[in-house]
């Protein structure tokens, strides 16, 4: 398996990794931003929703 492919499976923390050259691994259930029901980070969900909102507004 290539390094790039295996890196995609590792959940990186967008908050701890921001502004740093080193990527920090997500602590999942130990993080206040982690949503266990969707198995993802709230920051990712907020970012994704904002991108969709921007694309919708650009289409108007």
C-alpha positions as CSV (number, residue, x, y, z in Angstrom):
1,X,0.0,0.0,0.0
2,X,1.4,3.4,-0.9
3,X,2.2,6.0,1.8
4,X,-0.3,8.5,0.4
5,X,-3.1,5.9,0.3
6,X,-2.4,4.9,3.9
7,X,-2.3,8.5,5.1
8,X,-5.9,9.0,3.8
9,X,-7.1,6.4,6.3
10,X,-5.4,8.2,9.3
11,X,-7.8,10.8,10.8
12,X,-5.9,14.0,11.2
13,X,-7.1,16.7,13.6
14,X,-7.8,20.0,11.7
15,X,-7.6,22.0,14.9
16,X,-4.3,20.7,16.2
17,X,-2.7,20.5,12.8
18,X,-3.7,24.1,11.7
19,X,-0.7,26.3,11.1
20,X,1.7,23.5,11.7
21,X,3.9,21.6,9.3
22,X,3.3,18.4,11.4
23,X,-0.1,16.7,11.2
24,X,-1.6,15.7,14.5
25,X,-3.7,12.6,14.8
26,X,-7.3,12.9,15.8
27,X,-8.0,11.5,19.3
28,X,-11.6,10.7,18.3
29,X,-13.7,9.9,21.4
30,X,-11.3,11.8,23.6
31,X,-12.0,15.1,21.7
32,X,-14.8,17.5,22.3
33,X,-15.2,18.1,18.5
34,X,-15.6,14.4,17.6
35,X,-19.1,13.2,16.8
36,X,-19.2,9.5,17.5
37,X,-22.5,8.9,15.7
38,X,-21.0,10.0,12.4
39,X,-17.5,8.9,13.2
40,X,-16.1,12.3,12.1
41,X,-15.0,15.6,13.4
42,X,-17.5,18.5,13.8
43,X,-14.9,20.8,12.2
44,X,-15.0,18.7,9.0
45,X,-18.8,18.8,9.0
46,X,-18.8,22.6,9.5
47,X,-16.3,23.1,6.7
48,X,-18.1,20.8,4.3
49,X,-21.5,22.5,5.0
50,X,-19.8,25.9,4.5
51,X,-18.4,24.8,1.1
52,X,-21.8,23.6,0.0
53,X,-23.3,26.9,1.1
54,X,-20.8,29.0,-0.8
55,X,-21.3,26.9,-4.0
56,X,-25.1,27.4,-3.7
57,X,-24.7,31.2,-3.3
58,X,-22.3,31.3,-6.3
59,X,-24.9,29.6,-8.4
60,X,-27.5,32.3,-7.7
